[in-house]
Amino acid sequence: MKVEIGSVIHGTQVPHDITLIVAFGTLLGQLDEKDEWLGLLNDAQDADEENAPEIVADLIDALNEFAPPYCYFGTPEDDDSDFGFWVDIDRVREDINDGELEVYADTGDIPPDTHIAAVINERGNCTLFTRTALEERWGIV
């Protein structure tokens, strides 16, 4: 399953909310094709109000393992109740400025030996590509 950038669940920030555990656990179960997180998923099924905040934090950590490059699982700066996968645009800018992330105007300009690159068009839209037959990882407007 390919991670989609954007909201997974919106409208709650209560760390013991079972709704978060269900949503995060369901997503982790879909992403974890190798069953590496079965222990955590089992713990999530047995969650109660006392251990729910710890399980929510562990699920967020686990989901971050599936985040595409330059992305994270959590909430955006402007909405603490909107959990999902988001682009860390500050990190993108930093790596572009430091020369660690190369920028091109078109995918045809990316050299064949480039592992990861950003394409920024004339409107400022940014798309990140990784070299697996030049796979698009995410795009933002």
Buried (B, 14 or more C-beta within 10 A) or exposed (E): EEBEBEBBBEEBEEEBBBEBBBBBBBBBBEBBEEEEBEEBBEBBEEBEEEBBBEBBEBBBEBBEEBBBBBBBBBBBEEEEEBBBBBBBEEBBEEBBEEEEBBBBEEEEEBEEEBEBBBBBEEEEEBBBBBBEEEEEBBBEE
